């Protein structure tokens, strides 16, 4: 019976440590996703970022990309090309994902998730899944 307690404590501790590791790596995951969207997915010299928050604007600035934030609640027509990502989230210990989307013009775009292994602030992209295309 006494032997089970250390094993359970190690498993729980490992799960908590892995989740914390992925959480600390979120900023790195978001920065890599934004850089990928800006420079590798249909590169554009300038693009729009719909409903950019203070945090997402800060991440876009870290990439060095030329972006223009705009507010979609004004009812104006959609602006192209646009790129967007949503704040990252921890899925499992050491595993995080960032949701993304992009549109080059009216019917050319896509979106999905970028998956990362997170190691205490460092991230390694392991997969990209697509959930929509137009």
N, C-alpha and C positions, 0 to 999 in steps of 0.2 A: 504494500500500500504506500509506504514512504517513497518508494522508487518512482511511482506514477506522478507524484507532485512535481518533482524537478522536470520531468519530461513535458508535462502540461504547461508548466511555467515557461519552459524554453520555446514551445510552440507558440503560445500566446505572445511572448516577448518578441519572437521573430516576426509574427504577423503585424504587431504594432510597429516594430522597427521598419519593416518593409513599407507599410502604409505611410509612415512619417517620411521615409526616404522619397517615395513617389510624390508626396505633397510638397516637399522642399524643392523638387525638380520641376514643378509646374511652370515657373517663369521661363526656364530654359526650353521646355517643350513648346510654350507659346511663341517664344522668339524664333525658334527653328521653323515652326509652322508658318509664321508671318513672313520670314525670309524666303521660304519655299514658295509661298503664294506670290510674293512680289517679284521674284527673279526667275523662277523655273516654270510656273504655270502660266502659259501664254504671256510672256513678259510684255509689259507696257511701260512707257516712260513715266506716266502719271496715271493714277487710278483713284477711285472714290472709295471711301470706307463708310458704309451706312451706319448711323447711330453709334459712332465711336464714343466710348466712354473715356474718362481720363486715363484709366489703366491701359486700355487697348491702344490709345493714341501714343502712350509712352512706349509700348512694345513696338509699334510701327516705327517710331522714331529711332529706336535701337537698330533697326534693320537698315537705316539710311535710305529708305525708299521715299519717293516723292508721292505723297498721298494727300487727298483732300477729304476731310470728314464732312458728312452732310446728314441732316436730320430728316428722316423719312416721314415724320409725323406732320410735316408742313403741307402734305398733300400734293407736292410737286411731282412731276413725272420722274421715273427712275433714271438714274444717271449711269452711264457705262464708260469704261469698264469698272467693275467694282470687285473688291476682295473683302472677305470678312472671316473672322474666327471667333469662336465663343470661348470663354474662360475654360481652361483645362480642368480635368477632374481625375481623381484617383479611382481606378476601377478595381484593382487588386493590389496586394503588396508588391512594390517595385514596378507596377504597371499603371501608366497614366495615358489619357487620350485627350485630343483637342479636336473639336468639331470645326470644320471649315466650309466655306462656300466661295464661289467665284462666278462672275458672269462677264464675258467679253463683249457681248452685244445681246440683243433681244432673245435669241434662242441658241446661244452658245455658252454653255457653262456647266457647272457641276458642283458637287459637294459630298462630304462624308466625314470620316474620322482619320486622324493620324495617330498611330499608337507608338508609345515610347516606353522603354525601360528606364526608370529613374533611379539614380544612385546618388543621393545626397547632394543635389544641385547639378549633377551632370545627367544628360539624357542621351539615349541612343534610339534613333528611329528604327522600329522593327517592322512596321507595316502601314499601309495606307488602304483604307477601304472606301469605296464609293457607294453612297446611298441614293444619290439622285443625279440625273443628267438632263440637259435640255439641248 
